[in-house]
């Protein structure tokens, strides 16, 4: 590796920080949105949640100046330049967007609806209302992902011909009670991050093979395990494996994204998923091939983590877009719809089943 090589792990920040209005103030906001915004110097000027007591607790914990009594009040009395930060289940997103005035900026929590029809409706509504709208696919901005993208962009590991995401962990799903009873769960609410991540590096696949299923230890949850193969032709292999039912202790848990290229490889450990929500340390490792020496993996200290640092990235990119500092909005509703389309294809593939085994 060149002696003067540097790896960036942070995103470009907006020159003008716009006010934020929260709609939905639940656990993800407590654990990630607000800590990220505080770290970035973003100001939350008000918030609303259907659970009034929860909203008051968040106000006390984070010093939110105003708690709105209704969604209508939050929308009608918010500052004109405020960004609406939606953190609600996917099936509620469309009805809230319908009430937001035309031309406003919105960052909505993933997923973009709970199926392809809801995603289409959200996309069409955002276009009809001229909303500057993005979806919070924040894993793209985790420090180790920013670092991997930086190395790949600089050509340090060469052309990518293999990308793998592997999650063999135990996830305490009881922390998200709203997921119980939903016909689609694991891919839609978790592995969608990895589908979006692969797309952000490799582009849109030409097809999908998938199987998603539940587990006896998680009754009430439609799925907790998935295997997804994204088809990029005959030169690139892309796979996602998520098993959230690894109840056998931390020793064999795995949580990583890996890129293999013509000149080297990168493996980033997402420690958050192991021993969640406490998490374990992240790691960033790489190897650069050299004909004169045996491959030797090296590491770079990770600055921050997925939660909360990555949430700075999605909000920063939207603020910069609204300000006119950039004409690129990486997680726009247009791009997010493509991720939703891949998710839809994965569910259809799982329902269709595998190829029948030929008989004698």
C-alpha positions as semicolon CSV with decimal commas, in nm:
position;residue;x (nm);y (nm);z (nm)
1;X;0,000;0,000;0,000
2;X;0,135;0,350;-0,082
3;X;0,290;0,527;0,215
4;X;0,077;0,837;0,155
5;X;-0,248;0,641;0,137
6;X;-0,539;0,778;0,341
7;X;-0,889;0,642;0,400
8;X;-1,183;0,867;0,466
9;X;-1,452;0,744;0,704
10;X;-1,675;1,051;0,729
11;X;-1,912;1,229;0,493
12;X;-1,927;1,583;0,359
13;X;-2,123;1,806;0,593
14;X;-2,372;2,074;0,481
15;X;-2,257;2,434;0,482
16;X;-2,600;2,530;0,619
17;X;-2,759;2,308;0,883
18;X;-3,136;2,303;0,841
19;X;-3,384;2,254;1,128
20;X;-3,538;1,907;1,176
21;X;-3,892;1,812;1,276
22;X;-3,940;1,455;1,399
23;X;-4,249;1,254;1,316
24;X;-4,215;0,938;1,521
25;X;-3,990;0,942;1,829
26;X;-3,940;0,574;1,909
27;X;-3,642;0,354;1,984
28;X;-3,449;0,412;1,661
29;X;-3,476;0,787;1,715
30;X;-3,355;0,753;2,073
31;X;-3,067;0,522;1,984
32;X;-2,953;0,668;1,653
33;X;-3,126;0,972;1,503
34;X;-3,088;1,208;1,796
35;X;-2,739;1,098;1,905
36;X;-2,625;1,139;1,543
37;X;-2,783;1,481;1,506
38;X;-2,636;1,597;1,834
39;X;-2,292;1,481;1,722
40;X;-2,330;1,658;1,388
41;X;-2,467;1,980;1,532
42;X;-2,808;1,938;1,366
43;X;-3,094;2,098;1,557
44;X;-3,422;1,917;1,618
45;X;-3,675;2,199;1,665
46;X;-3,980;1,986;1,741
47;X;-4,127;1,639;1,744
48;X;-4,448;1,437;1,744
49;X;-4,533;1,080;1,837
50;X;-4,868;0,909;1,876
51;X;-4,748;0,803;2,221
52;X;-4,747;1,135;2,403
53;X;-4,558;1,006;2,706
54;X;-4,281;0,868;2,488
55;X;-4,251;1,205;2,316
56;X;-4,218;1,380;2,654
57;X;-3,948;1,137;2,761
58;X;-3,756;1,211;2,443
59;X;-3,800;1,581;2,504
60;X;-3,644;1,547;2,848
61;X;-3,363;1,322;2,729
62;X;-3,259;1,531;2,429
63;X;-3,390;1,880;2,499
64;X;-3,638;1,892;2,209
65;X;-3,784;2,246;2,229
66;X;-4,140;2,167;2,117
67;X;-4,359;1,857;2,140
68;X;-4,654;1,885;1,904
69;X;-4,994;1,763;2,017
70;X;-5,090;1,626;1,674
71;X;-4,945;1,539;1,338
72;X;-5,138;1,828;1,183
73;X;-4,979;2,071;1,429
74;X;-4,631;1,933;1,361
75;X;-4,677;1,986;0,990
76;X;-4,856;2,321;0,996
77;X;-4,642;2,499;1,255
78;X;-4,297;2,369;1,160
79;X;-4,039;2,613;1,020
80;X;-4,070;2,658;0,644
81;X;-3,719;2,524;0,577
82;X;-3,739;2,233;0,822
83;X;-3,674;1,877;0,710
84;X;-3,938;1,630;0,818
85;X;-3,768;1,323;0,968
86;X;-4,016;1,033;0,947
87;X;-3,941;0,736;1,173
88;X;-4,257;0,527;1,148
89;X;-4,340;0,175;1,024
90;X;-4,343;0,149;0,647
91;X;-4,720;0,105;0,621
92;X;-4,777;0,452;0,773
93;X;-4,540;0,647;0,549
94;X;-4,776;0,717;0,260
95;X;-5,057;0,862;0,473
96;X;-4,813;1,101;0,641
97;X;-4,656;1,211;0,313
98;X;-5,004;1,297;0,182
99;X;-5,030;1,564;0,454
100;X;-4,690;1,726;0,401
101;X;-4,702;2,049;0,196
102;X;-4,570;2,043;-0,160
103;X;-4,205;2,115;-0,216
104;X;-4,084;2,024;0,133
105;X;-3,786;1,806;0,227
106;X;-3,847;1,464;0,383
107;X;-3,619;1,188;0,511
108;X;-3,828;0,875;0,565
109;X;-3,721;0,565;0,756
110;X;-3,691;0,247;0,551
111;X;-3,868;0,054;0,416
112;X;-4,035;0,268;0,148
113;X;-4,373;0,110;0,217
114;X;-4,423;-0,259;0,285
115;X;-4,454;-0,385;-0,072
116;X;-4,389;-0,274;-0,428
117;X;-4,735;-0,121;-0,471
118;X;-4,688;0,102;-0,166
119;X;-4,340;0,192;-0,290
120;X;-4,485;0,295;-0,628
121;X;-4,751;0,505;-0,458
122;X;-4,490;0,679;-0,241
123;X;-4,269;0,748;-0,543
124;X;-4,557;0,890;-0,746
125;X;-4,680;1,102;-0,456
126;X;-4,335;1,248;-0,393
127;X;-4,304;1,342;-0,759
128;X;-4,656;1,486;-0,775
129;X;-4,593;1,698;-0,465
130;X;-4,237;1,788;-0,572
131;X;-4,102;1,666;-0,241
132;X;-3,727;1,654;-0,192
133;X;-3,749;1,306;-0,051
134;X;-3,493;1,046;0,053
135;X;-3,506;0,713;0,235
136;X;-3,287;0,649;0,539
137;X;-3,067;0,372;0,394
138;X;-2,800;0,482;0,633
139;X;-2,575;0,176;0,624
140;X;-2,417;0,331;0,315
141;X;-2,269;0,587;0,552
142;X;-2,134;0,364;0,828
143;X;-1,767;0,464;0,877
144;X;-1,633;0,128;0,758
145;X;-1,855;0,140;0,449
146;X;-1,737;0,493;0,366
147;X;-1,380;0,363;0,403
148;X;-1,445;0,064;0,176
149;X;-1,603;0,284;-0,089
150;X;-1,307;0,523;-0,070
151;X;-1,055;0,243;-0,124
152;X;-1,256;0,091;-0,408
153;X;-1,308;0,429;-0,577
154;X;-0,932;0,485;-0,568
155;X;-0,882;0,151;-0,740
156;X;-0,678;-0,001;-0,460
157;X;-0,836;-0,348;-0,476
158;X;-0,912;-0,340;-0,846
159;X;-1,227;-0,448;-1,024
160;X;-1,476;-0,611;-0,785
161;X;-1,579;-0,964;-0,873
162;X;-1,722;-1,082;-0,540
163;X;-1,930;-0,913;-0,269
164;X;-2,068;-1,097;0,030
165;X;-2,273;-0,990;0,332
166;X;-2,300;-1,246;0,613
167;X;-2,498;-1,208;0,936
168;X;-2,496;-1,506;1,173
169;X;-2,620;-1,349;1,495
170;X;-2,892;-1,354;1,757
171;X;-3,131;-1,060;1,726
172;X;-3,367;-0,971;2,015
173;X;-3,669;-0,909;1,793
174;X;-3,894;-0,845;2,094
175;X;-3,750;-0,493;2,099
176;X;-3,961;-0,417;1,790
177;X;-4,309;-0,540;1,877
178;X;-4,465;-0,389;1,562
179;X;-4,286;-0,652;1,350
180;X;-4,489;-0,938;1,493
181;X;-4,766;-1,056;1,263
182;X;-4,634;-0,882;0,951
183;X;-4,639;-1,115;0,647
184;X;-4,300;-0,982;0,537
185;X;-4,033;-0,916;0,795
186;X;-3,667;-1,015;0,766
187;X;-3,577;-0,892;0,418
188;X;-3,814;-0,596;0,430
189;X;-3,705;-0,463;0,768
190;X;-3,346;-0,586;0,799
191;X;-3,171;-0,740;0,499
192;X;-3,304;-0,453;0,290
193;X;-3,000;-0,267;0,427
194;X;-2,771;-0,520;0,264
195;X;-2,966;-0,527;-0,062
196;X;-2,932;-0,151;-0,078
197;X;-2,564;-0,173;0,016
198;X;-2,486;-0,418;-0,263
199;X;-2,675;-0,203;-0,513
200;X;-2,478;0,104;-0,403
201;X;-2,152;-0,073;-0,495
202;X;-2,247;-0,297;-0,788
203;X;-2,551;-0,127;-0,940
204;X;-2,880;-0,295;-1,022
205;X;-2,882;-0,675;-1,057
206;X;-3,048;-0,844;-1,351
207;X;-3,227;-1,093;-1,128
208;X;-3,261;-1,241;-0,780
209;X;-3,267;-1,588;-0,626
210;X;-3,387;-1,599;-0,266
211;X;-3,532;-1,802;0,019
212;X;-3,659;-1,642;0,339
213;X;-3,808;-1,833;0,633
214;X;-3,886;-1,822;1,003
215;X;-3,744;-2,011;1,301
216;X;-3,907;-2,204;1,588
217;X;-3,742;-1,976;1,846
218;X;-3,925;-1,671;1,706
219;X;-4,297;-1,755;1,693
220;X;-4,504;-1,469;1,557
221;X;-4,232;-1,349;1,319
222;X;-4,287;-1,447;0,957
223;X;-3,916;-1,468;0,876
224;X;-3,586;-1,434;1,063
225;X;-3,349;-1,601;0,813
226;X;-3,278;-1,528;0,447
227;X;-3,041;-1,624;0,170
228;X;-3,028;-1,391;-0,129
229;X;-2,822;-1,424;-0,446
230;X;-2,813;-1,114;-0,666
231;X;-2,749;-1,193;-1,031
232;X;-2,484;-0,973;-1,191
233;X;-2,403;-1,207;-1,476
234;X;-2,116;-1,450;-1,503
235;X;-1,833;-1,233;-1,370
236;X;-1,956;-1,105;-1,032
237;X;-2,091;-1,307;-0,737
238;X;-2,306;-1,120;-0,484
239;X;-2,466;-1,295;-0,185
240;X;-2,648;-1,197;0,135
241;X;-2,693;-1,446;0,420
242;X;-2,887;-1,342;0,730
243;X;-2,946;-1,584;1,017
244;X;-3,080;-1,404;1,324
245;X;-3,147;-1,728;1,514
246;X;-2,790;-1,816;1,614
247;X;-2,867;-1,889;1,981
248;X;-2,542;-2,076;2,045
249;X;-2,338;-1,805;2,211
250;X;-2,119;-1,526;2,074
251;X;-1,814;-1,734;1,980
252;X;-1,928;-1,821;1,627
253;X;-2,135;-1,511;1,555
254;X;-2,044;-1,333;1,231
255;X;-2,141;-0,993;1,098
256;X;-1,948;-0,861;0,801
257;X;-1,944;-0,727;0,447
258;X;-1,663;-0,841;0,218
259;X;-1,540;-0,722;-0,119
260;X;-1,292;-0,921;-0,330
261;X;-1,122;-0,758;-0,626
262;X;-0,853;-0,818;-0,883
263;X;-0,584;-0,650;-0,670
264;X;-0,705;-0,702;-0,313
265;X;-0,993;-0,748;-0,072
266;X;-1,172;-0,570;0,213
267;X;-1,369;-0,711;0,505
268;X;-1,566;-0,481;0,736
269;X;-1,707;-0,617;1,061
270;X;-2,040;-0,462;1,166
271;X;-2,008;-0,519;1,539
272;X;-2,348;-0,368;1,620
273;X;-2,533;-0,680;1,508
274;X;-2,344;-0,902;1,750
275;X;-2,470;-0,889;2,109
276;X;-2,730;-0,631;1,999
277;X;-2,803;-0,367;2,121
278;X;-2,481;-0,346;2,320
279;X;-2,276;-0,449;2,019
280;X;-1,915;-0,551;1,977
281;X;-1,625;-0,359;1,821
282;X;-1,627;-0,286;1,449
283;X;-1,326;-0,377;1,240
284;X;-1,189;-0,278;0,900
285;X;-0,940;-0,511;0,737
286;X;-0,786;-0,515;0,391
287;X;-0,525;-0,693;0,184
288;X;-0,343;-0,563;-0,123
289;X;-0,192;-0,828;-0,348
290;X;0,179;-0,811;-0,416
291;X;0,359;-1,060;-0,640
292;X;0,671;-1,037;-0,425
293;X;0,512;-1,125;-0,091
294;X;0,242;-1,348;0,053
295;X;-0,096;-1,179;0,108
296;X;-0,105;-1,012;0,449
297;X;-0,419;-0,865;0,598
298;X;-0,389;-0,528;0,769
299;X;-0,635;-0,325;0,972
300;X;-0,741;0,038;1,008
301;X;-0,905;0,167;1,329
302;X;-1,274;0,241;1,276
303;X;-1,381;0,594;1,369
304;X;-1,735;0,564;1,506
305;X;-1,994;0,298;1,421
306;X;-2,308;0,226;1,217
307;X;-2,527;0,355;1,501
308;X;-2,527;0,649;1,532
309;X;-2,264;0,780;1,285
310;X;-2,430;0,654;0,968
311;X;-2,743;0,857;1,045
312;X;-2,536;1,170;1,003
313;X;-2,472;1,069;0,643
314;X;-2,831;1,036;0,522
315;X;-2,939;1,363;0,681
316;X;-2,626;1,544;0,563
317;X;-2,676;1,432;0,204
318;X;-3,036;1,556;0,208
319;X;-2,942;1,891;0,363
320;X;-2,667;1,943;0,105
321;X;-2,913;1,861;-0,173
322;X;-3,180;2,097;-0,038
323;X;-2,917;2,371;-0,001
324;X;-2,805;2,328;-0,361
325;X;-2,455;2,227;-0,250
326;X;-2,487;1,910;-0,462
327;X;-2,717;1,784;-0,733
328;X;-2,680;1,422;-0,617
329;X;-2,914;1,266;-0,360
330;X;-2,782;0,908;-0,319
331;X;-3,080;0,766;-0,127
332;X;-3,350;0,954;-0,316
333;X;-3,692;0,794;-0,349
334;X;-3,604;0,716;-0,711
335;X;-3,302;0,511;-0,604
336;X;-3,478;0,365;-0,300
337;X;-3,756;0,237;-0,525
338;X;-3,497;0,026;-0,707
339;X;-3,396;-0,130;-0,376
340;X;-3,762;-0,199;-0,301
341;X;-3,796;-0,362;-0,643
342;X;-3,510;-0,601;-0,562
343;X;-3,672;-0,679;-0,225
344;X;-3,999;-0,754;-0,403
345;X;-3,819;-0,985;-0,645
346;X;-3,656;-1,166;-0,351
347;X;-3,995;-1,238;-0,193
348;X;-4,139;-1,354;-0,525
349;X;-3,841;-1,584;-0,575
350;X;-3,884;-1,728;-0,226
351;X;-4,255;-1,791;-0,286
352;X;-4,192;-1,955;-0,622
353;X;-3,953;-2,209;-0,470
354;X;-3,648;-2,375;-0,618
355;X;-3,612;-2,568;-0,940
356;X;-3,760;-2,916;-0,915
357;X;-3,507;-3,199;-0,906
358;X;-3,515;-3,404;-1,231
359;X;-3,630;-3,763;-1,202
360;X;-3,461;-4,068;-1,353
